[in-house]
Amino acid sequence: MPHTASVATFSPALPALDAQAERLIELGVHESAGLVAAEVHAFAATAAAQVGDGGALLAVHPDRAPASALAPLLRHGGKPGFVVVDMPDVDHFAPLDTLPLPDAPLYLLTDPDRGDHLANWSPNEALPALTANARTPLLLTEGIHWVLQQPTVLERNHCFMTIGSRLPKPNGTLDARTPALWISNGTGRDGRERRNAPKVGWCWAGNRHTWLGFASATGRRTQEA
């Protein structure tokens, strides 16, 4: 296992919660989730009054807004996001059993971090390290929400995995693929026209990549929690 510091290393300031709500509404995420704009604004206002705006990310439950619907909304260099062709089952990647989600259409993630300090670790190595430091790995949809609100967290050579989402197999084991967000080089089946576009892809659970951190947060909560 690579040697690394045990502290988070990249967590840029998020927009205020009311601005995050407006961003989701502008993108039409609320409509895909079966919500009205007033509900999103009301949640953000109440949450901001309870927890403040600093370090909180507004997320829509993945059952309401799956990764396949969110990925095309991403932008990098003016190019839209996409899901790799060999991940047609992207929406079947579910939260790990150890990561219960709030039973609500909208919730907050506190203190998200890109996990640069875990670059060159495998997902299998990074998960227990995050847990030991009282951090929870982000889901794929949560990672997409983060980039929608704070595009600078996705930069070439400093991208991240979202290992809170895994694909369960019929026999109860997990598919070896682990989802990630990075920037396409426009090679292979991505196509040259997608060079520099934000990309939802996957890596093997046992492999290491020097340019991928592991996104995490300190927790999830609703506005009432």
Residue pairs with C-beta under 8 A, 6 or more apart in sequence:
1 121
1 125
2 120
2 121
2 125
2 208
4 117
4 118
4 119
4 121
5 117
6 117
6 129
6 132
6 133
7 117
7 133
8 111
8 113
8 115
8 117
8 135
8 216
9 113
9 114
9 115
9 116
9 117
9 213
10 113
10 114
10 115
10 116
10 153
10 158
10 213
11 55
11 111
11 112
11 113
11 114
12 150
12 152
12 153
13 54
13 55
14 20
14 53
14 54
14 55
14 56
14 57
14 112
14 149
14 150
15 23
15 53
15 149
15 150
16 48
16 53
17 44
17 45
17 47
17 48
17 53
17 56
17 58
18 41
18 44
18 45
18 48
20 44
20 57
20 58
20 149
21 40
21 41
21 43
21 44
21 58
22 41
23 148
23 149
24 30
24 40
24 58
24 60
24 148
25 37
25 40
25 41
27 73
27 148
29 60
29 65
29 69
29 70
29 73
30 36
30 37
30 39
30 40
30 60
32 64
32 65
32 69
33 60
33 61
33 64
33 65
33 105
34 64
34 105
35 60
35 64
35 105
35 106
39 105
39 106
40 106
43 58
43 106
43 223
44 58
46 223
47 56
47 58
47 108
47 223
48 56
50 223
51 108
51 110
51 221
51 223
55 110
55 111
55 112
56 108
56 109
56 110
57 108
57 109
57 110
57 112
57 142
57 145
57 146
57 149
57 217
58 106
58 108
58 145
58 149
59 106
59 107
59 108
59 109
59 141
59 142
59 145
59 220
60 105
60 106
60 141
60 145
61 101
61 102
61 104
61 105
61 106
61 107
62 94
62 95
62 101
62 139
62 140
62 141
64 105
65 141
66 90
66 91
66 141
67 83
67 90
67 91
67 93
67 140
67 141
67 144
67 165
67 179
67 200
68 83
68 90
68 91
70 141
70 144
70 145
70 148
71 81
71 82
71 83
71 90
71 144
71 198
71 200
72 80
72 81
72 82
73 80
73 81
73 144
73 148
74 80
74 81
74 144
74 147
74 148
74 198
75 81
75 151
75 198
76 151
76 154
76 183
76 196
76 197
76 198
77 196
77 197
79 194
79 196
79 197
79 198
80 197
80 198
81 144
81 197
81 198
81 199
81 200
82 184
82 190
82 194
82 197
82 198
82 199
82 200
83 90
83 199
83 200
83 201
84 189
84 190
84 199
84 200
84 201
84 202
85 189
86 189
87 177
87 179
87 200
87 201
87 202
89 167
90 140
90 179
90 200
92 167
93 140
93 165
93 166
93 167
93 179
94 165
94 166
94 167
94 168
95 101
95 139
95 164
95 165
96 137
96 164
96 165
96 166
98 131
99 136
99 137
99 139
99 164
101 107
101 139
101 220
102 220
102 221
102 222
102 225
104 222
106 222
106 223
107 220
107 221
107 222
108 220
108 221
108 222
108 223
109 138
109 142
109 145
109 146
109 217
109 219
109 220
110 217
110 218
110 219
110 220
110 221
111 217
111 218
112 138
112 142
112 146
112 215
112 216
112 217
113 135
113 215
113 216
113 217
114 153
114 158
114 160
114 213
114 215
115 126
115 130
115 160
115 161
115 213
115 214
115 215
115 216
116 158
116 213
117 213
118 126
118 129
118 130
118 213
118 214
119 158
119 209
119 210
119 211
119 212
119 213
120 208
120 209
120 210
121 129
121 208
121 214
122 205
122 206
122 207
122 208
123 161
123 163
123 178
123 203
123 205
123 206
123 214
124 205
124 206
125 208
126 137
126 161
126 163
126 214
127 137
127 163
130 136
130 137
130 214
130 216
134 218
135 216
135 217
135 218
136 164
136 216
136 217
136 218
136 219
136 220
137 162
137 163
137 164
137 214
137 215
137 216
138 146
138 160
138 162
138 164
138 215
138 216
138 217
139 162
139 164
139 165
140 162
140 164
140 165
140 179
140 181
140 200
141 165
142 162
142 164
142 215
142 217
143 160
143 162
143 179
143 181
143 215
144 181
144 200
146 153
146 215
147 153
147 154
147 181
147 198
153 160
154 160
154 181
154 182
154 183
154 198
155 183
156 183
157 211
158 211
158 213
159 180
159 181
159 182
159 183
159 211
159 212
159 213
160 180
160 181
160 182
160 212
160 213
160 214
160 215
161 178
161 179
161 180
161 181
161 203
161 212
161 213
161 214
161 215
162 178
162 179
162 180
162 181
162 215
163 178
163 179
163 205
163 214
165 179
166 174
166 175
166 178
167 174
167 175
167 177
168 174
168 175
169 175
174 205
176 204
176 205
176 206
177 202
177 203
177 204
177 205
178 202
178 203
178 204
178 205
179 200
179 201
179 202
180 200
180 201
180 202
180 203
180 212
181 198
181 199
181 200
181 201
182 198
182 199
182 201
182 211
182 212
183 196
183 197
183 198
183 199
184 190
184 194
184 195
184 196
184 197
184 198
184 199
185 195
186 192
186 193
186 194
186 195
186 196
186 197
190 197
190 199
203 209
203 212
